[in-house]
Amino acid sequence: MNEYAYEVDVDVRLRDIDFMGHVNNAVYATYMEQARERYFRDVLDVSLVDVDTVLASLEIDYVRPIEADQTVTVALEARDLGESSLPLEYEIRADGNRAATGRTVQVVVDTETGGSKPLPSEWRSRIES
């Protein structure tokens, strides 16, 4: 298992379960989103809803199903920061075992121009510390 700087438990909700009795594959993206929101709050000290960012890319590689009664943890790490982009790598675990890996890229947006703008220096400091 890779080392990740941040981990958070997420709840498996009844609505997450598909007709086969395990977490639907689309819900994995929601688990990553929940972890990302908490990472922004806990590590960057900002609310994801209060910052001007967009999700530019999302990838998920599935390893094994997550069952309804398993404990789910999402680990994540910011790696290879760009000028305006915040790439995050994820590992979704069910009862401690890798269930999926994923990647997202969050881009900081200039709301006046619609283009990207540099990552805030305080984010870089918090990530690199």
Stockholm file with secondary structure:
# STOCKHOLM 1.0

chainA/1-129         MNEYAYEVDVDVRLRDIDFMGHVNNAVYATYMEQARERYFRDVLDVSLVDVDTVLASLEIDYVRPIEADQTVTVALEARDLGESSLPLEYEIRADGNRAATGRTVQVVVDTETGGSKPLPSEWRSRIES
#=GR chainA/1-129 SS CCCCSEEEEECCCGGGBCTTSBBCTTHHHHHHHHHHHHHHHHTSCSCGGGSCEEEEEEEEEECSCCBTTSCEEEEEEECSCCSSEEEEEEEEEETTEEEEEEEEEEEEBCTTTSSBCCCCHHHHHHHHC
#=GC SS_cons         CCCCSEEEEECCCGGGBCTTSBBCTTHHHHHHHHHHHHHHHHTSCSCGGGSCEEEEEEEEEECSCCBTTSCEEEEEEECSCCSSEEEEEEEEEETTEEEEEEEEEEEEBCTTTSSBCCCCHHHHHHHHC
//
